[in-house]
Amino acid sequence: MILSSMSENLRVIVIGSSGGIGGAFIDALSQSDQVSKIYALSRQGSSHTSPKVDTLTFDLTSEESLQAAAESLRELDKFDLIIIATGLLQGDGIAPEKSIRDLSYEGLEKSFLVNTIGPAMTARYFLPLLRDDRKSVFTALSARVGSISDNRIGGWYGYRASKAALNMILKTLSIEFGRRHKQAVILGLHPGTVDTSLSEPFQGNVPEGKLFTPDYSVAKLLAVIDKVDATDSGKLFDWAGEEIAF
């Protein structure tokens, strides 16, 4: 069992399944006898070899797409674990800002759309799918650089701000949802620096031993998910299970 604090026959949703970390979550969970079904959502609708995995085409930035996906899943059953494994740091015409002179409306808009608004609206439609009779977890990938108290070198305005806003969204959700679902855990997870396309341009500055494979990062994040309970809802944890202050 990879999630010993949770039950058998787990039903899981992974949003952003075509990315490096999302794909690694699906690989790890599909190999566990504890997991009975995984729904993998992404824009590409990429397939998986495991018969446990059903793929759905889905656009995090479209409310219509979010609502349609949630409605189709609502008809199936309640879910134990929902993972949002999406994020935008660079690409699609934007890059991390080194100076205020690099700020642009377009860059900030895209950062907040993918890193904050998308997960927030996903929560609106997907949180009601969580089961309420035992521990269940709703989590989104955040980042240490989204911590205001940990910001000592500046830069990366859009990514920092959008992840900080995501952390506040998750905290606020945990308060509202916790009033009626006493066993739910809503949290942000910092996966470390993972060898994916998101981090590739910045890997030269990563200390030795701190660039993780997606499989390693996901194994550590699953251990964190296993460890937390309702008293941890609304918090941000790193891959090693250490809480990151907002």
Summary of the structure (lengths in Angstrom):
residues: 246
radius of gyration: 17.0
end to end distance: 31.7
largest distance: 52.5
contacts: 814
relative contact order: 0.15
helix: 40%
strand: 20%
